[in-house]
């Protein structure tokens, strides 16, 4: 069950139940193959962004729920692949499982695209997968180096914001909204992923607050869009603010 009171909670429950069913491998459970730690944010943010955008655009069809699951498969596959280690004393199965399970999750994402007749989104999804991998390569190459805030944020943009931004844009495209509005929703998703990623990297609270301020500014711009129901977007925004626990307060910042 989803531990938050989104107005689209029932739809998010459906997506997460489907994800659990799809990764219930036989004869082993998912957790027996890879030790993937998934906290509440890991399980919620990406599909919630897809469903918040679709709900705001009054698009409640099954394809938007399928898209939410597809985005989550990509996120999980990337996260599993990052578990790969090359320790000399590591058992062979422990070395191989993250590769195999990650590839299987990527296969699940492609299967869902076919099942739900969403293959038109294969190109942008393949592109974001490449972008996330580029972020992983950049992180690997920077291992042992002291990165500046701007350098670290660039990696987070590639690894995290690219996926949440794409999730929001494709959800808006699926809902049939105009390109300028899609772009604004993509920017909102981007900032949400960037704030989440910056928080995971233990960056300064002022940095996370500044990113959240930009996301809030986008919401204010979107409030003028008559075709949008802003509540679902605000719910996801306030959920992330609360979970990141950065004491975000616009008045205290003088904004």
Phi and psi in degrees as a GROMACS rama.xvg file:
@    title "Ramachandran Plot"
@    xaxis  label "Phi"
@    yaxis  label "Psi"
@TYPE xy
-82.568  126.664  UNK-2
-83.4664  20.2366  UNK-3
-132.179  158.434  UNK-4
-100.695  61.6424  UNK-5
-69.8219  150.15  UNK-6
-66.9387  -19.6205  UNK-7
-105.879  27.768  UNK-8
-58.3504  -40.1645  UNK-9
-60.8764  -40.3627  UNK-10
-67.8731  -39.1447  UNK-11
-67.4602  -38.1162  UNK-12
-58.6796  -41.7171  UNK-13
-62.0584  -44.9836  UNK-14
-61.309  -46.9472  UNK-15
-68.9883  -34.1015  UNK-16
-64.8553  -40.2021  UNK-17
-65.3174  -39.8787  UNK-18
-62.1163  -43.485  UNK-19
-62.3987  -39.7086  UNK-20
-65.3947  -40.5846  UNK-21
-70.3806  -28.8389  UNK-22
-99.8041  12.8248  UNK-23
-85.0651  79.216  UNK-24
-68.358  154.131  UNK-25
-119.622  136.898  UNK-26
-90.2439  8.13804  UNK-27
-110.131  150.253  UNK-28
-83.6744  159.646  UNK-29
-54.3002  -45.6072  UNK-30
-66.3346  -22.385  UNK-31
-76.1254  -22.5052  UNK-32
-92.3195  -42.0218  UNK-33
-137.365  143.085  UNK-34
-92.8348  74.5532  UNK-35
-94.0173  112.672  UNK-36
-85.2294  118.506  UNK-37
-123.26  107.646  UNK-38
-84.1551  -175.96  UNK-39
-59.8564  -41.1891  UNK-40
-64.982  -42.4754  UNK-41
-57.5964  -38.3634  UNK-42
-80.6106  -20.4903  UNK-43
-111.704  -42.1428  UNK-44
-58.5783  -53.3655  UNK-45
-62.8863  -52.7843  UNK-46
-64.6654  -31.0187  UNK-47
-66.2275  -37.6996  UNK-48
-63.3311  -44.8027  UNK-49
-58.5245  -48.0945  UNK-50
-73.9437  -31.2884  UNK-51
-65.5725  -42.7767  UNK-52
-64.5889  -47.5006  UNK-53
-63.4179  -40.2016  UNK-54
-66.0692  -38.5733  UNK-55
-64.3873  -29.3282  UNK-56
-93.301  10.3456  UNK-57
60.2464  33.8158  UNK-58
-109.14  105.531  UNK-59
-116.218  23.0686  UNK-60
-81.6766  169.539  UNK-61
-64.4753  -29.1713  UNK-62
-63.3318  -34.0458  UNK-63
-68.2586  -34.8068  UNK-64
-67.8753  -38.5691  UNK-65
-63.1643  -41.0265  UNK-66
-61.9905  -39.3019  UNK-67
-60.1392  -41.8827  UNK-68
-67.7036  -39.0744  UNK-69
-62.7017  -45.6564  UNK-70
-60.5789  -40.0494  UNK-71
-68.9305  -35.9595  UNK-72
-60.011  -42.6271  UNK-73
-63.3941  -44.1839  UNK-74
-61.0299  -46.1322  UNK-75
-66.4829  -40.8944  UNK-76
-61.5919  -43.4096  UNK-77
-63.1387  -40.0176  UNK-78
-67.6595  -38.6133  UNK-79
-66.0778  -44.5708  UNK-80
-60.1747  -29.3494  UNK-81
-73.7168  -6.61069  UNK-82
-81.9611  -9.7904  UNK-83
-61.2888  134.491  UNK-84
-132.504  157.744  UNK-85
-124.919  32.9932  UNK-86
-63.6009  137.419  UNK-87
-64.2975  -28.7973  UNK-88
-96.412  11.631  UNK-89
-81.0339  132.783  UNK-90
-60.2248  145.458  UNK-91
-58.8957  -39.853  UNK-92
-65.6373  -34.8214  UNK-93
-71.0495  -27.0424  UNK-94
-73.9765  -37.0501  UNK-95
-88.7054  -30.8162  UNK-96
-56.2751  -46.1327  UNK-97
-59.7509  -35.6468  UNK-98
-65.3824  -49.2619  UNK-99
-68.4171  -43.1513  UNK-100
-68.9203  -40.6772  UNK-101
-60.744  -44.2238  UNK-102
-63.4784  -36.9138  UNK-103
-63.8264  -40.1113  UNK-104
-65.57  -38.0536  UNK-105
-63.3927  -37.1153  UNK-106
-63.5335  -37.9925  UNK-107
-62.5377  -40.0132  UNK-108
-62.4586  -41.2911  UNK-109
-68.6599  -38.9818  UNK-110
-61.3605  -42.2515  UNK-111
-64.5872  -38.2617  UNK-112
-57.667  -42.4441  UNK-113
-69.0802  -47.6174  UNK-114
-56.5467  -44.0281  UNK-115
-96.2426  10.6667  UNK-116
56.4818  47.551  UNK-117
-117.208  23.5662  UNK-118
-63.3174  -17.5436  UNK-119
-63.5142  -17.1728  UNK-120
-96.1194  5.18137  UNK-121
-61.0694  -43.38  UNK-122
-61.8338  -51.872  UNK-123
-65.4145  -31.3626  UNK-124
-72.3928  -39.3948  UNK-125
-63.792  -36.82  UNK-126
-64.9445  -42.9436  UNK-127
-70.4118  -31.2652  UNK-128
-62.2496  -40.8394  UNK-129
-65.3631  -38.6796  UNK-130
-64.2907  -42.8855  UNK-131
-63.1771  -40.2589  UNK-132
-65.0241  -36.929  UNK-133
-61.6404  -38.89  UNK-134
-63.5651  -40.4259  UNK-135
-63.7454  -38.7372  UNK-136
-65.4448  -43.1154  UNK-137
-61.6055  -39.9093  UNK-138
-64.1748  -43.3383  UNK-139
-62.6261  -43.9146  UNK-140
-66.5522  -24.5721  UNK-141
-91.4743  3.17335  UNK-142
-57.2224  128.935  UNK-143
87.0393  -6.34466  UNK-144
-99.0955  151.583  UNK-145
-90.7462  110.702  UNK-146
-88.594  146.124  UNK-147
-74.0792  166.262  UNK-148
-59.5777  -40.4806  UNK-149
-67.5589  -37.4855  UNK-150
-67.0661  -41.1059  UNK-151
-67.3993  -40.34  UNK-152
-63.3529  -33.1679  UNK-153
-64.1547  -41.1407  UNK-154
-64.773  -42.3786  UNK-155
-63.7553  -37.0585  UNK-156
-58.3048  -44.4033  UNK-157
-68.8823  -45.5123  UNK-158
-77.912  -36.4608  UNK-159
-118.699  -55.7956  UNK-160
-63.7999  -32.099  UNK-161
-60.4023  -38.4816  UNK-162
-75.2264  -44.9594  UNK-163
-67.8303  -33.4735  UNK-164
-67.1917  -44.246  UNK-165
-63.3984  -39.4047  UNK-166
-57.986  -45.0419  UNK-167
-68.3637  -42.0341  UNK-168
-65.6814  -45.6206  UNK-169
-67.1902  -35.3186  UNK-170
-63.8181  -40.7759  UNK-171
-67.3876  -39.1974  UNK-172
-64.3421  -41.4014  UNK-173
-62.3859  -32.0589  UNK-174
-78.5357  -10.6987  UNK-175
83.4695  21.4668  UNK-176
-81.7396  162.753  UNK-177
-66.6835  155.215  UNK-178
-57.7271  -44.1091  UNK-179
-58.9131  -38.0156  UNK-180
-71.2604  -38.23  UNK-181
-56.6926  -43.1628  UNK-182
-63.7908  -38.9626  UNK-183
-66.8279  -40.7066  UNK-184
-67.7483  -36.1001  UNK-185
-62.2082  -42.0413  UNK-186
-62.9541  -38.4047  UNK-187
-62.5212  -48.2288  UNK-188
-60.7761  -39.3083  UNK-189
-59.4258  -49.6596  UNK-190
-65.3056  -34.0928  UNK-191
-63.4092  -45.7955  UNK-192
-66.339  -35.4492  UNK-193
-67.9092  -42.2857  UNK-194
-63.4599  -43.6238  UNK-195
-61.4749  -46.4326  UNK-196
-64.7893  -40.324  UNK-197
-63.691  -38.883  UNK-198
-65.1465  -41.8748  UNK-199
-64.0179  -27.6804  UNK-200
-87.4663  6.02719  UNK-201
57.764  37.2107  UNK-202
-72.5341  165.295  UNK-203
-54.6265  141.406  UNK-204
-58.7586  -33.5491  UNK-205
-62.7134  -33.7078  UNK-206
-67.9245  -45.7101  UNK-207
-64.2659  -41.8116  UNK-208
-61.0665  -41.4776  UNK-209
-62.4726  -40.178  UNK-210
-66.6639  -44.085  UNK-211
-62.7747  -34.6178  UNK-212
-61.5026  -41.9956  UNK-213
-63.8271  -40.039  UNK-214
-62.5483  -41.4563  UNK-215
-65.3854  -38.3672  UNK-216
-60.8893  -38.5356  UNK-217
-64.8179  -40.6158  UNK-218
-60.1934  -39.1074  UNK-219
-64.4277  -38.903  UNK-220
-64.8813  -39.7832  UNK-221
-69.3144  -20.8703  UNK-222
-62.6766  -19.5601  UNK-223
-83.0075  -7.87345  UNK-224
-82.2085  108.58  UNK-225
-64.2353  -27.1062  UNK-226
-81.0772  -4.75987  UNK-227
-102.028  140.939  UNK-228
-99.1568  108.258  UNK-229
-77.4837  -16.442  UNK-230
-53.5868  -49.9964  UNK-231
-58.8727  -38.3054  UNK-232
-66.8829  -41.211  UNK-233
-66.0336  -35.5408  UNK-234
-61.417  -45.9799  UNK-235
-66.0233  -39.8877  UNK-236
-60.9965  -51.2343  UNK-237
-68.0594  -30.956  UNK-238
-62.0331  -46.6277  UNK-239
-66.1215  -42.1871  UNK-240
-56.2628  -45.4927  UNK-241
-65.8646  -43.354  UNK-242
-68.2018  -35.8365  UNK-243
-73.9529  -23.0078  UNK-244
53.0255  54.0642  UNK-245
-105.978  17.1774  UNK-246
52.7771  45.6182  UNK-247
-73.2866  121.824  UNK-248
-147.366  115.734  UNK-249
-62.7239  -38.2102  UNK-250
-65.6608  -40.3455  UNK-251
-63.8911  -29.2136  UNK-252
-84.2531  -4.79801  UNK-253
72.3902  28.3672  UNK-254
